[in-house]
């Protein structure tokens, strides 16, 4: 059971009113400040899901490091995967300011009881996928995370500032890969288009269900954790990406897409939410593979954790003996 799914205890009405007044004034909530239990649990749910996504997100790209077409590409992809590991650690640290242990959160991930972004349960079958992930997946993440950098909870918002800077670099790296491929041989252009075709719809699903179907959006918005709705962020991403695709001679895989002159928005076809929920519930192309990889990495790293714990205990003993 996730922290946000547990019924929160009744709160002191005055404290709750004072808290909501602070949110209304746009103030930042810090770890030592009083907060409603429901606010804390929603943050833990959202932040842990984000951290898990960063860690699992290393897997689709990690197996392409040795197959990258040049030393430069290997180095840049390796740096990107390392960045994603760091992002997960930043956010796990943020959850600990809310009174949880990252070890417990990781065990929830390994047990399959914690969610992470469904986008990482799709396979990477060509080098062009490294470009599409950087351009589309990290591009969608930036749209979402720039709003989280204004979230009401201070540690989460501050973590997003650095993460967004690094994600912007990742997006540029991915867009460069797609630009080179789309401007190359007919086979390379076809590879880039195929990758766009496969990653486009999962990228739109990254923003979550429509606002009317999202069980947490209303509460997250009321408390200033989310500043824009799922549909607003998705539309912003579409508007930006259509122009970028045209610039590198690629076609968005949506024959029903139309530009609305009145709203200045690109209107797109209905999303297949059945596929989204299927993947979220564990039946995507790579759900089992991703969790198996994380479990193996956790087991293989047990000796490192044991050694670190032994070293810390030895240091503590030495300090106490000296005192």
C-alpha contacts under 8 A as a table, 3 or more apart, distances in Angstrom:
res1	aa1	res2	aa2	distance
1	X	5	X	6.53
1	X	6	X	7.37
1	X	113	X	7.41
2	X	5	X	5.37
2	X	6	X	7.08
2	X	45	X	6.78
2	X	113	X	7.88
2	X	114	X	7.35
3	X	6	X	5.75
3	X	41	X	5.15
3	X	42	X	7.33
3	X	44	X	7.03
3	X	45	X	6.36
4	X	7	X	7.75
4	X	38	X	6.73
4	X	41	X	4.70
4	X	42	X	5.15
4	X	44	X	7.72
4	X	45	X	6.15
8	X	37	X	5.99
8	X	38	X	5.66
9	X	37	X	7.22
11	X	15	X	7.56
11	X	16	X	6.56
11	X	36	X	6.70
11	X	37	X	7.85
12	X	15	X	5.41
12	X	16	X	6.08
13	X	16	X	5.07
13	X	17	X	6.07
14	X	17	X	5.08
14	X	18	X	6.15
15	X	18	X	5.08
15	X	19	X	6.07
15	X	34	X	7.86
16	X	19	X	5.04
16	X	20	X	6.19
16	X	35	X	7.71
16	X	36	X	6.69
17	X	20	X	5.22
17	X	21	X	6.12
18	X	21	X	5.04
18	X	22	X	6.34
19	X	22	X	5.15
19	X	23	X	6.42
19	X	34	X	7.61
19	X	35	X	6.73
19	X	36	X	7.94
20	X	23	X	4.95
20	X	24	X	6.12
20	X	223	X	7.30
21	X	24	X	4.97
21	X	25	X	6.26
22	X	25	X	5.11
22	X	26	X	6.42
22	X	27	X	5.41
22	X	28	X	7.93
23	X	26	X	5.09
23	X	27	X	5.68
23	X	28	X	7.52
23	X	152	X	7.02
23	X	223	X	6.24
23	X	224	X	6.54
24	X	27	X	7.61
26	X	152	X	7.27
26	X	224	X	7.91
27	X	152	X	6.88
28	X	151	X	7.99
28	X	152	X	5.00
28	X	153	X	5.85
28	X	154	X	5.67
29	X	33	X	6.34
29	X	35	X	7.98
29	X	152	X	5.86
29	X	153	X	4.85
29	X	154	X	5.75
30	X	33	X	5.40
30	X	153	X	6.25
30	X	154	X	5.49
30	X	155	X	7.16
31	X	97	X	5.77
31	X	98	X	6.49
31	X	154	X	7.93
31	X	155	X	7.84
35	X	39	X	6.55
35	X	40	X	6.80
36	X	39	X	5.20
36	X	40	X	6.48
37	X	40	X	5.08
37	X	41	X	6.18
38	X	41	X	5.09
38	X	42	X	6.07
39	X	42	X	5.20
39	X	43	X	6.24
39	X	223	X	7.58
40	X	43	X	5.19
40	X	44	X	6.26
40	X	98	X	6.61
41	X	44	X	5.03
41	X	45	X	6.13
42	X	45	X	5.12
42	X	46	X	6.09
42	X	220	X	7.66
43	X	46	X	5.12
43	X	47	X	5.74
43	X	95	X	7.76
44	X	47	X	5.26
44	X	48	X	5.72
44	X	95	X	5.87
44	X	98	X	7.17
45	X	48	X	5.48
45	X	49	X	6.13
46	X	49	X	5.24
46	X	50	X	6.24
47	X	50	X	4.95
47	X	51	X	6.13
47	X	91	X	6.41
47	X	92	X	7.54
47	X	94	X	7.71
47	X	95	X	6.46
47	X	156	X	7.68
48	X	51	X	4.99
48	X	52	X	6.03
48	X	91	X	7.29
48	X	92	X	6.67
48	X	95	X	6.84
48	X	105	X	6.83
49	X	52	X	5.14
49	X	53	X	6.13
49	X	114	X	6.99
49	X	115	X	5.63
49	X	116	X	4.97
49	X	117	X	7.41
50	X	53	X	5.07
50	X	54	X	6.44
50	X	88	X	7.57
50	X	91	X	7.41
50	X	116	X	6.67
50	X	117	X	7.58
51	X	54	X	5.21
51	X	55	X	6.46
51	X	87	X	7.11
51	X	88	X	4.33
51	X	89	X	7.19
51	X	91	X	5.46
51	X	92	X	6.06
52	X	55	X	5.19
52	X	56	X	6.05
52	X	88	X	6.69
52	X	106	X	7.74
52	X	109	X	7.06
52	X	115	X	7.53
52	X	116	X	5.51
53	X	56	X	5.21
53	X	57	X	5.59
53	X	88	X	7.70
53	X	116	X	4.68
53	X	117	X	5.37
53	X	120	X	7.67
54	X	57	X	4.94
54	X	58	X	6.76
54	X	84	X	5.39
54	X	85	X	6.54
54	X	87	X	6.33
54	X	88	X	5.12
55	X	58	X	5.65
55	X	59	X	7.84
55	X	84	X	6.52
55	X	85	X	5.64
55	X	88	X	5.68
56	X	59	X	5.72
56	X	116	X	7.69
56	X	120	X	6.92
56	X	290	X	6.91
56	X	294	X	7.35
57	X	60	X	6.33
57	X	61	X	7.60
57	X	84	X	7.23
57	X	120	X	5.75
58	X	61	X	5.86
58	X	62	X	5.76
58	X	81	X	5.39
58	X	84	X	6.35
58	X	85	X	7.13
59	X	62	X	5.07
59	X	63	X	6.85
59	X	120	X	7.97
59	X	290	X	7.14
60	X	63	X	6.66
60	X	64	X	7.88
60	X	120	X	6.74
60	X	122	X	7.96
60	X	123	X	6.71
60	X	124	X	5.98
61	X	64	X	5.44
61	X	65	X	7.08
61	X	77	X	7.60
61	X	81	X	7.19
61	X	124	X	7.46
61	X	130	X	6.60
62	X	65	X	5.65
62	X	77	X	7.97
62	X	78	X	7.49
62	X	81	X	6.62
63	X	66	X	6.87
63	X	67	X	7.65
64	X	67	X	4.95
64	X	68	X	5.88
64	X	127	X	7.41
64	X	130	X	7.98
65	X	68	X	5.45
65	X	74	X	5.25
65	X	77	X	6.22
65	X	78	X	6.29
66	X	74	X	6.84
67	X	74	X	7.85
68	X	71	X	7.52
68	X	73	X	5.78
68	X	74	X	5.35
68	X	127	X	7.12
69	X	73	X	6.52
69	X	74	X	7.53
70	X	73	X	5.20
70	X	74	X	6.27
71	X	74	X	4.99
71	X	75	X	6.15
72	X	75	X	5.22
72	X	76	X	6.21
73	X	76	X	5.20
73	X	77	X	5.99
74	X	77	X	5.26
74	X	78	X	6.01
75	X	78	X	5.15
75	X	79	X	6.15
76	X	79	X	5.08
76	X	80	X	6.21
77	X	80	X	5.00
77	X	81	X	6.29
78	X	81	X	5.20
78	X	82	X	6.25
79	X	82	X	5.07
79	X	83	X	6.17
80	X	83	X	4.99
80	X	84	X	6.38
80	X	170	X	6.66
81	X	84	X	5.14
81	X	85	X	6.51
82	X	85	X	5.15
82	X	86	X	6.38
83	X	86	X	5.00
83	X	87	X	6.21
83	X	166	X	7.37
84	X	87	X	4.97
84	X	88	X	6.36
85	X	88	X	5.25
85	X	89	X	6.47
86	X	89	X	5.04
86	X	90	X	6.21
87	X	90	X	5.11
87	X	91	X	6.37
87	X	163	X	6.36
88	X	91	X	5.34
88	X	92	X	6.11
89	X	92	X	5.04
89	X	93	X	6.09
90	X	93	X	5.23
90	X	94	X	6.40
90	X	159	X	6.40
91	X	94	X	4.78
91	X	95	X	6.34
91	X	156	X	7.03
91	X	159	X	6.90
92	X	95	X	5.13
92	X	96	X	6.51
92	X	102	X	5.82
93	X	96	X	5.20
93	X	97	X	6.94
93	X	102	X	7.48
94	X	97	X	5.45
94	X	98	X	7.35
94	X	155	X	5.68
94	X	156	X	6.09
94	X	159	X	7.84
95	X	98	X	5.33
95	X	99	X	7.21
95	X	100	X	6.37
95	X	101	X	7.78
95	X	102	X	7.35
96	X	99	X	5.23
96	X	100	X	4.94
96	X	101	X	5.75
96	X	102	X	6.62
97	X	100	X	7.41
97	X	155	X	7.89
100	X	104	X	7.51
100	X	105	X	7.90
101	X	104	X	5.44
101	X	105	X	6.73
102	X	105	X	4.97
102	X	106	X	6.13
103	X	106	X	5.12
103	X	107	X	6.21
104	X	107	X	5.11
104	X	108	X	6.36
105	X	108	X	5.09
105	X	109	X	6.48
105	X	114	X	7.87
106	X	109	X	5.01
106	X	110	X	6.26
107	X	110	X	5.03
107	X	111	X	6.02
108	X	111	X	5.08
108	X	112	X	6.29
108	X	113	X	5.33
108	X	114	X	5.35
109	X	112	X	5.19
109	X	113	X	6.06
109	X	114	X	4.82
109	X	115	X	7.10
109	X	291	X	7.97
110	X	113	X	7.74
110	X	291	X	6.43
110	X	294	X	6.89
110	X	295	X	5.90
111	X	114	X	7.66
112	X	115	X	7.52
112	X	291	X	7.41
115	X	280	X	7.54
117	X	120	X	6.26
117	X	206	X	6.86
117	X	280	X	7.94
118	X	121	X	5.64
118	X	122	X	7.97
118	X	202	X	7.94
118	X	206	X	7.18
118	X	276	X	7.35
118	X	279	X	6.06
118	X	280	X	5.64
119	X	122	X	6.17
119	X	137	X	7.79
119	X	202	X	5.86
119	X	203	X	6.82
119	X	205	X	7.90
119	X	206	X	6.56
120	X	123	X	7.85
120	X	286	X	7.89
121	X	279	X	7.19
121	X	284	X	5.89
121	X	285	X	6.07
121	X	286	X	4.57
121	X	287	X	5.16
121	X	290	X	7.00
122	X	284	X	7.03
122	X	285	X	5.67
122	X	286	X	5.74
123	X	285	X	6.90
123	X	286	X	6.47
124	X	127	X	7.85
124	X	129	X	5.71
124	X	130	X	7.67
125	X	129	X	6.89
126	X	129	X	5.54
126	X	130	X	7.76
126	X	191	X	7.58
126	X	195	X	7.73
127	X	130	X	5.62
127	X	131	X	7.39
128	X	131	X	5.12
128	X	132	X	6.32
128	X	177	X	7.16
128	X	178	X	6.68
128	X	181	X	7.47
128	X	191	X	6.22
128	X	192	X	5.40
128	X	195	X	6.01
129	X	132	X	4.84
129	X	133	X	5.89
129	X	192	X	7.83
129	X	195	X	5.56
130	X	133	X	5.33
130	X	134	X	6.28
130	X	174	X	6.44
130	X	177	X	7.63
131	X	134	X	5.23
131	X	135	X	6.01
131	X	173	X	7.28
131	X	174	X	3.84
131	X	175	X	5.97
131	X	176	X	7.30
131	X	177	X	4.93
131	X	178	X	5.21
132	X	135	X	5.07
132	X	136	X	5.53
132	X	137	X	7.21
132	X	174	X	6.17
132	X	175	X	7.38
132	X	178	X	6.87
132	X	192	X	7.82
132	X	195	X	6.28
132	X	196	X	6.13
132	X	199	X	6.80
133	X	136	X	5.37
133	X	137	X	4.76
133	X	138	X	6.40
133	X	174	X	6.67
133	X	199	X	7.52
134	X	137	X	5.87
134	X	138	X	5.07
134	X	139	X	6.86
134	X	170	X	5.48
134	X	171	X	4.56
134	X	172	X	7.27
134	X	173	X	6.48
134	X	174	X	3.92
134	X	175	X	6.70
135	X	138	X	5.99
135	X	139	X	5.41
135	X	170	X	7.64
135	X	171	X	4.65
135	X	172	X	6.84
135	X	173	X	7.60
135	X	174	X	4.68
135	X	175	X	4.91
135	X	178	X	7.96
136	X	139	X	4.84
136	X	140	X	5.91
136	X	171	X	7.49
136	X	199	X	7.43
136	X	200	X	7.28
136	X	203	X	6.32
136	X	241	X	7.92
137	X	140	X	5.18
137	X	141	X	6.20
137	X	203	X	5.76
138	X	141	X	4.81
138	X	142	X	6.13
138	X	167	X	6.08
138	X	168	X	7.53
138	X	170	X	6.63
138	X	171	X	5.52
139	X	142	X	5.18
139	X	143	X	6.53
139	X	167	X	7.72
139	X	168	X	7.41
139	X	171	X	5.63
139	X	237	X	7.64
140	X	143	X	5.23
140	X	144	X	6.46
140	X	203	X	6.77
140	X	204	X	7.83
140	X	206	X	7.29
140	X	207	X	7.71
140	X	234	X	7.92
140	X	237	X	6.22
141	X	144	X	5.17
141	X	145	X	5.85
141	X	167	X	7.68
142	X	145	X	4.98
142	X	146	X	5.82
142	X	164	X	6.00
142	X	167	X	6.44
142	X	168	X	6.82
143	X	146	X	5.73
143	X	147	X	7.11
143	X	233	X	6.53
143	X	236	X	7.57
143	X	237	X	6.54
144	X	147	X	5.65
144	X	148	X	6.65
144	X	207	X	7.47
144	X	233	X	6.52
145	X	148	X	4.67
145	X	149	X	6.18
145	X	160	X	6.33
145	X	164	X	6.54
146	X	149	X	5.17
146	X	150	X	7.27
146	X	160	X	7.19
146	X	161	X	7.64
146	X	164	X	6.58
147	X	150	X	5.49
147	X	151	X	6.93
147	X	226	X	6.85
147	X	227	X	5.91
147	X	228	X	6.95
148	X	151	X	4.81
148	X	156	X	7.54
148	X	157	X	5.84
148	X	160	X	6.55
148	X	225	X	6.88
148	X	226	X	6.35
148	X	227	X	7.33
149	X	156	X	7.35
149	X	157	X	4.13
149	X	158	X	6.36
149	X	159	X	7.57
149	X	160	X	4.95
149	X	161	X	5.75
150	X	157	X	5.72
150	X	225	X	7.88
150	X	227	X	7.37
151	X	154	X	7.20
151	X	156	X	7.15
151	X	157	X	5.28
151	X	224	X	5.80
151	X	225	X	4.49
151	X	226	X	6.22
151	X	227	X	7.06
152	X	157	X	7.25
152	X	223	X	7.20
152	X	224	X	5.16
152	X	225	X	5.34
153	X	156	X	5.77
153	X	157	X	6.22
153	X	225	X	6.91
154	X	157	X	5.16
154	X	158	X	6.05
155	X	158	X	5.28
155	X	159	X	6.19
156	X	159	X	5.23
156	X	160	X	6.39
157	X	160	X	5.21
157	X	161	X	6.79
158	X	161	X	5.36
158	X	162	X	7.36
159	X	162	X	5.88
159	X	163	X	6.33
160	X	163	X	4.86
160	X	164	X	5.72
161	X	164	X	5.44
161	X	165	X	6.62
162	X	165	X	5.27
162	X	166	X	6.54
163	X	166	X	5.23
163	X	167	X	6.03
164	X	167	X	4.92
164	X	168	X	6.02
165	X	168	X	5.25
165	X	169	X	6.69
166	X	169	X	5.15
166	X	170	X	6.42
167	X	170	X	4.85
167	X	171	X	6.18
168	X	171	X	5.08
168	X	172	X	6.33
169	X	172	X	5.14
169	X	173	X	6.18
170	X	173	X	5.02
170	X	174	X	6.23
171	X	174	X	5.12
171	X	175	X	6.08
172	X	175	X	5.06
172	X	176	X	6.07
173	X	176	X	5.21
173	X	177	X	6.48
174	X	177	X	5.16
174	X	178	X	6.38
175	X	178	X	5.08
175	X	179	X	6.01
176	X	179	X	4.95
176	X	180	X	6.17
177	X	180	X	5.30
177	X	181	X	6.26
178	X	181	X	5.15
178	X	182	X	5.91
178	X	192	X	6.05
178	X	248	X	7.84
179	X	182	X	5.25
179	X	183	X	6.13
179	X	248	X	5.73
180	X	183	X	5.30
180	X	184	X	6.14
181	X	184	X	5.06
181	X	185	X	7.56
181	X	188	X	5.01
181	X	189	X	5.45
181	X	191	X	7.52
181	X	192	X	6.04
182	X	185	X	7.82
182	X	188	X	6.28
182	X	189	X	4.08
182	X	190	X	7.57
182	X	192	X	5.92
182	X	193	X	7.65
182	X	248	X	6.45
182	X	249	X	6.87
182	X	250	X	7.19
183	X	188	X	7.87
183	X	189	X	6.53
183	X	248	X	7.39
184	X	187	X	7.90
184	X	188	X	5.68
184	X	189	X	6.19
185	X	188	X	5.10
185	X	189	X	6.22
186	X	189	X	5.06
186	X	190	X	6.10
187	X	190	X	5.07
187	X	191	X	6.19
188	X	191	X	4.97
188	X	192	X	6.32
189	X	192	X	5.15
189	X	193	X	6.23
190	X	193	X	5.07
190	X	194	X	6.02
191	X	194	X	5.14
191	X	195	X	6.24
192	X	195	X	5.18
192	X	196	X	6.29
192	X	250	X	7.88
193	X	196	X	5.08
193	X	197	X	6.13
193	X	250	X	6.12
193	X	251	X	7.12
194	X	197	X	5.01
194	X	198	X	6.38
195	X	198	X	5.23
195	X	199	X	6.19
196	X	199	X	5.29
196	X	200	X	5.66
196	X	252	X	7.34
196	X	253	X	7.59
197	X	200	X	5.73
197	X	201	X	7.90
197	X	252	X	7.21
197	X	253	X	5.48
198	X	201	X	7.16
198	X	202	X	7.77
199	X	202	X	5.51
199	X	203	X	6.01
200	X	203	X	5.25
200	X	204	X	6.56
200	X	252	X	7.54
200	X	253	X	7.27
201	X	204	X	5.13
201	X	205	X	6.40
201	X	271	X	7.14
202	X	205	X	5.00
202	X	206	X	6.47
202	X	276	X	7.70
203	X	206	X	5.20
203	X	207	X	7.83
204	X	207	X	6.30
204	X	234	X	6.37
204	X	271	X	7.94
205	X	208	X	5.54
205	X	209	X	7.14
205	X	271	X	7.61
205	X	273	X	7.91
205	X	276	X	6.76
207	X	230	X	5.37
207	X	231	X	7.51
207	X	233	X	7.05
207	X	234	X	6.06
208	X	214	X	7.39
208	X	230	X	6.11
209	X	212	X	7.91
209	X	213	X	5.81
209	X	214	X	5.56
209	X	230	X	7.01
209	X	273	X	7.74
210	X	213	X	5.33
210	X	214	X	6.26
210	X	230	X	6.38
210	X	231	X	5.96
211	X	214	X	5.22
211	X	217	X	6.82
211	X	229	X	6.57
211	X	230	X	5.96
211	X	231	X	6.31
214	X	217	X	5.69
214	X	218	X	7.97
215	X	218	X	7.36
216	X	219	X	5.65
216	X	220	X	6.18
217	X	220	X	5.10
217	X	221	X	5.99
217	X	226	X	7.58
217	X	229	X	7.07
217	X	230	X	7.87
218	X	221	X	5.25
218	X	222	X	6.18
219	X	222	X	5.06
219	X	223	X	6.29
220	X	223	X	5.36
220	X	224	X	6.26
220	X	225	X	5.13
220	X	226	X	5.45
221	X	224	X	5.08
221	X	225	X	5.94
221	X	226	X	4.82
221	X	227	X	6.03
221	X	228	X	7.42
221	X	229	X	7.66
222	X	225	X	7.77
223	X	226	X	7.74
224	X	227	X	6.02
226	X	229	X	7.17
228	X	232	X	6.19
228	X	233	X	6.45
229	X	232	X	5.20
229	X	233	X	6.27
230	X	233	X	5.35
230	X	234	X	6.12
231	X	234	X	5.03
231	X	235	X	6.10
232	X	235	X	5.26
232	X	236	X	6.30
233	X	236	X	5.10
233	X	237	X	6.28
234	X	237	X	5.14
234	X	238	X	6.29
235	X	238	X	5.10
235	X	239	X	6.19
235	X	265	X	7.31
235	X	266	X	7.63
236	X	239	X	5.25
236	X	240	X	6.35
237	X	240	X	5.28
237	X	241	X	6.07
238	X	241	X	5.17
238	X	242	X	6.08
238	X	266	X	6.83
239	X	242	X	5.74
239	X	243	X	7.10
239	X	265	X	6.26
239	X	266	X	5.81
240	X	243	X	5.89
240	X	244	X	6.70
241	X	244	X	4.96
241	X	245	X	6.12
242	X	245	X	5.23
242	X	246	X	6.36
242	X	252	X	6.90
242	X	266	X	7.97
243	X	246	X	5.19
243	X	247	X	6.29
244	X	247	X	5.08
244	X	248	X	6.75
245	X	248	X	5.50
245	X	249	X	6.23
245	X	250	X	5.04
245	X	251	X	6.34
245	X	252	X	6.96
246	X	249	X	5.00
246	X	250	X	5.80
246	X	251	X	6.86
247	X	250	X	7.73
254	X	257	X	5.57
254	X	268	X	6.99
254	X	269	X	6.73
256	X	268	X	6.22
256	X	269	X	5.51
257	X	266	X	6.68
257	X	267	X	5.50
257	X	268	X	4.42
257	X	269	X	6.21
258	X	266	X	5.68
258	X	267	X	5.22
258	X	268	X	6.67
259	X	264	X	6.89
259	X	265	X	5.92
259	X	266	X	4.41
259	X	267	X	5.98
260	X	263	X	5.61
260	X	264	X	5.46
260	X	265	X	5.43
260	X	266	X	6.10
260	X	267	X	6.66
261	X	264	X	5.00
261	X	265	X	7.29
272	X	275	X	5.75
272	X	276	X	6.90
273	X	276	X	4.81
273	X	277	X	6.20
274	X	277	X	5.36
274	X	278	X	6.11
275	X	278	X	5.05
275	X	279	X	6.30
276	X	279	X	5.37
276	X	280	X	6.19
277	X	280	X	4.88
277	X	281	X	5.98
278	X	281	X	5.28
278	X	282	X	6.62
278	X	283	X	5.48
278	X	284	X	6.41
279	X	282	X	5.23
279	X	283	X	4.97
279	X	284	X	4.10
279	X	285	X	7.75
279	X	287	X	7.40
280	X	283	X	7.35
280	X	284	X	7.50
282	X	287	X	5.63
282	X	288	X	7.46
283	X	287	X	6.38
284	X	287	X	5.38
286	X	289	X	5.04
286	X	290	X	5.97
287	X	290	X	5.36
287	X	291	X	6.45
288	X	291	X	5.35
288	X	292	X	6.01
289	X	292	X	5.10
289	X	293	X	6.16
290	X	293	X	5.18
290	X	294	X	6.35
291	X	294	X	5.07
291	X	295	X	6.09
292	X	295	X	5.13
292	X	296	X	6.15
293	X	296	X	5.17
293	X	297	X	6.20
294	X	297	X	5.10
294	X	298	X	6.13
295	X	298	X	5.04
295	X	299	X	6.18
296	X	299	X	5.12
296	X	300	X	5.96
297	X	300	X	5.06
297	X	301	X	6.05
298	X	301	X	5.23
298	X	302	X	6.44
299	X	302	X	5.32
300	X	303	X	7.29
301	X	304	X	5.37
301	X	305	X	6.66
302	X	305	X	5.24
302	X	306	X	6.19
303	X	306	X	5.01
303	X	307	X	5.99
304	X	307	X	5.11
304	X	308	X	6.10
305	X	308	X	5.13
305	X	309	X	6.14
306	X	309	X	5.13
306	X	310	X	6.14
307	X	310	X	5.07
307	X	311	X	6.10
308	X	311	X	5.09
308	X	312	X	6.13
309	X	312	X	5.10
309	X	313	X	6.16
310	X	313	X	5.10
310	X	314	X	6.16
311	X	314	X	5.05
311	X	315	X	6.18
312	X	315	X	5.10
312	X	316	X	6.19
313	X	316	X	5.07
313	X	317	X	6.22
314	X	317	X	5.10
314	X	318	X	6.23
315	X	318	X	5.08
315	X	319	X	6.18
316	X	319	X	5.12
316	X	320	X	6.15
317	X	320	X	5.17
317	X	321	X	6.05
318	X	321	X	5.12
318	X	322	X	6.15
319	X	322	X	5.19
319	X	323	X	6.26
320	X	323	X	5.09
